[in-house]
């Protein structure tokens, strides 16, 4: 860090996003995303097995979105879901998006994040002057982790809301919602055009949060981590793989008003009118509660997945999903 001089009235600050970028690029460069790695899948199956045990075989849904009682293997890996045409399309879209991910993921993450971090640092220096250079301790590191999570969740909420409300963006995001069954791969069922938008939002949110704490601590702070993962992201996000899984994990109603349960994301994928445009956030329920889009389902509530019988046939094959946004955009331009 440079010392302050008459020619350099404000010391340069390098923020903690550098560390985030380093860890993020390592994750991006991996062939298998974190929640599809063996240890996370095992944890997912263990949680599902406990649900099966404590609910006496209840708690999973079939390909029709209806809850049913099932034997242990049918509960964990039901044939009607994993042989469904939608599950096969998940595989194709996953392969395609991962190929593009290696191209745009690294570039966007490494550009947008540091830019937003530096913008925040420069803005705070302009308003408040030099960094107060506060002393770092584990409590501040924990707070930084929590603020980063809240920033990430809020930008995710706004991005997701825009994907649903802006017709040109919905044409892209519709590919994700065309899934008629939920499997761990469904999380990555995206059109390859959607990827840059998601990762730009992620980089922006983490960069802005990092810039605030870089200014306060003159860049000498990092997130509190466990297993090299942000503490609160690990604490609140460990059930993330269950969001796109046919087994329901409900939270108590009071907790669901603060944190998104996997069962609440089942609702988000339902095509029933009461479920439309609900539960946009990824971790907390704060933003959905604030903007009136929160929906806490009843236990075993019926949630048929997909985009509805009126248009589902147009988004069933792999090619239909790849070409879908271009077809929709062409129709919009004609109108």
N, C-alpha and C positions, 0 to 999 in steps of 0.2 A: 504494500500500500504506500502510495506516495505521500511525502510530507507536504504540509501546506506551505506555500511560498507566495510572494507577491505576484509571480507570473502564473501560479497555479493556485488560485484562491480556494479551491475546493478539492479535497483529496479524492482520487478515483476510488470507487468501491467495487469490488468484484463480489457478486452475490452468490448465494448458495445454490442457485439454479445450475451452476456448473456441475455440482455433485449430482443433482437430479438428472441432468442430461447424460452424465456418464452412466448412471445406473439405468436410465431409461433406454439409452441406445443399446445397452447390453441386453435388455429385455426385448427390444424391437428386433435385435439381430438374431434372437433365438428362433429356431424353426418351429417350436411348439409354444404357444402362449402359456402363461403361468397357470391359468385355471384348467388347462387340458393336460397338465403334467400329472404323472402318476400319483404323486403324493396328494394333490388336491382332489383328483378323482376318487382316490381311496377315502379321503375325508368325506366327500360327498356321499359315497355309498354307505359309509358308517353312519352318518346323520340319517340317511334314508332308512337304514336298517333299524335304527332306534325308533324312528317314527312308526315303522311297521310293527315293532314290538310293543310299544306303548299304546298304539291305537288298534291293536289286535287285527292287523291286516288292512285297516282303512288308512286313507290319506293319500292315495295316488289316484291319477286320472287316466282314462283311456284316450284313444285318438279322437273320440268325440267330445272330449272336454268334461266328461261326467265322472264324478268320484265313484269308486267301486272298491269292494273288498277283493284282495288278491293274495295268492300264495307268495312266498318269499321271492322266488326268482321272477315271477310275473310282476311283482311289485317293483323290483329294482330295474329290470330290463324287459319290459313288455314287448311281445312280438309285434302287436298291432302298431306300435309307435316306431320301432326301429326298422321295420320293413316297409313303412309308409313311403310313398313317393316323395313326400316333403322332406323326410329324413335323408333320402338319397340326394336331393337337390342341395341340402345343407352341405354335403361333402363337396360337391362341385363348386359351389360358391365360396366355400372356405379355401379351397386350393387356389382359386383365381384371386381372391382378395389378398391372400398371403403373398402371392407373386408380386402384386402391385404394392403391397405393404413394404416390401424391402426397398422399393424405389422411392415412394413419397414419404414413408414414415420417418426415416432418418433425416431427410432434408427439412421437412416441416418442423419436426420436433426440435431440431438443432437451430433453426432460424427464428421461429415465432417465440419460443420460450425466452431465450436470452434477450431478444428485442423488447419483449414486454417487461422483463425484469429491469433492464437498463432504463426503459421509459419511466417506470415507477420510481427508481432510485433518483434519476435526474429531476423528476417532478417534485419529489419530496425535498431534494436539496435546494431547488429553486424557491420553494415555499418556506422551508424551515432553516435553511443554511446547512452547516456541517452536521454530519452524523453525531448523535450523542454518544456513540461508541459504548453502549451499555455492556455490562458484564454478562457473559453467557453462563447459564446453569441449566440443569436438566429440566427444570420447570418451564423455562422459556422455550427450550427445544420441544417440549410436549405441546406448548401453546402454538408454536409454529406448525407442528404437525396437524393440530386441530384446525387452525385457520386455513391451511392448505387444503384440507379435506372439504371444508365448507365452501371455499372458493371453487374448487373442482366441482362440487355437487351443484352449485348455483349455475356455473357456466354450462354444465351438462344439462341442467333443467332448461335453460334458455335455448340451447341448441336443439334439444329434443322437442321442445314446444314449437320452435320454428319449423322443424321437420314435419310436424303434423299440421300446422296451420297455414304454411305457405305452399300453394299448390305445386309449384315447380320443385320444391324440396320434398314434398310428400311423394311425388313421382319416384324419387330415389329411395326414400325410406319405406315405401310400400313393399319393396322387396323383402325387407326384414319381417314385416307384418304378414306377408303371404305364407309364412310357416303355418302349416295346419297341425303340426305336433311340435312339442318342445323337447329338444335333446341338448346336451352340453354344447354341441356344435352350433346350435341355433343362435347363440350369442354372436357368432361370427358370420351369420347369414346376412351379409350386407352387399349392396352393389358396390363395385370397386370405386365408384365416384364418391361414395359416402365417406370413405376412409379419411381423405384429407380434411374434411370438415370436422370430423370427430377429434382427430389428433391435433388440429389447430386450436380447437376449443380447450382441450386438455393442456396444451402447452401454454396458452394464454393465461389460463387460470392459475397454474402452478407458478408461472413467471411473475404474475402480479403479486401473489402472496409472498414469493421469495424476495421481490423488490422491497416490500415493506420491511421485512425483517433484516434484509441486508442493510438498509438505511439505519435502522435502530441499533444494529450491532456491528456496523462498519464491515459487514460481510463475513464476520467470524462466527457464523451459526450454521448448523445443519439440523435436519429433522431428527427427532427421536425415532429410532427404528428398532424393530425386532426382526430377526432373520433377514436383515437388509431390506425390510419393507416398512414403510411409514407406519408408526405405531397405531394410529387411529384407523388407517385404512385396513390394517390387518385385523384390528379389533372388531370393526363394524362391517368389513367387507368379506369376512371369511365364508359367509354363506352365499357369496355372489354367484357361484357356479350353480346354485339351486334355483336361481331366477329363471333359467331356461332349462327346466327339468320337470318332468311330469309329477313328481312327488311334491306335495304341499308342505311348506314349513310356515306355519302361522306364528305371529307374535301376539301377546295379549293386546287388547284394544288400546290400552294406555301407552304401551310401548310403540305400537304401530303409528301413533300420532307423532312420534319422534323419529322412528327409524322405519325404512321400507323393508317389509318382510318379502321373502321370495314369492309367497302366495299373492302379494299385492301386484307383483309383476305378471302373474298369470292373468289377472284382471286386465292389465294393460294390453295384453295380446288378444283379448276376447273381442269378437265382432258384435256383441250385443250392444244395443244403443246405450243402456245405462253405464256401460264400461268405456265408451268412446272417450279418448283424450283424457285419461286419468293416470295418475301416478307416473309423472315424467321423470322425477329425480332418480338417482341411482343408489344413494346411501341413506340420506335423511328424508323425513317427511315434512321438513320445515317449509320448503318452497311450495310444495303442493298444497299444504295447509294455508299458506299465506295467499296463494293465487286461486284458491277454490277448486283445485283439480285433484284433491285427495279422495281416495275411495278405499275404505277398509272392508274387505269381503267377509262374509260369513264363512264359517268352516264348511268345506266341501261345496262351496258355491259353484254353480254351473258356469263354466267359461269356455265356450267353443272357440277355438283358435283359428286365426286366418283373417282374411279381409272380407268375408261374407260370401254367401252363395251367388250374389248378383255378379261379382267380378272375379271370383276365385279361379274359375276355369281359364282366365287369361294369364294367370301367374302360377301355373302348376309345374311346368317343365323348366329345366335349367335355362334353355334358350329364351323362353318367355320372360323369365326373371332378368336375364341379362339385357334383353332388348326392351323391356317394359318402360323404363324412363324415357327412352328415345321415342317410343310410340306415343307416350302421353304428351311429351313436349311438342311433337309434331301436331298432335290434335289441338293443343292449346294455341299454337301459332296459326293454325287454320281458322280457329274461332276468332 
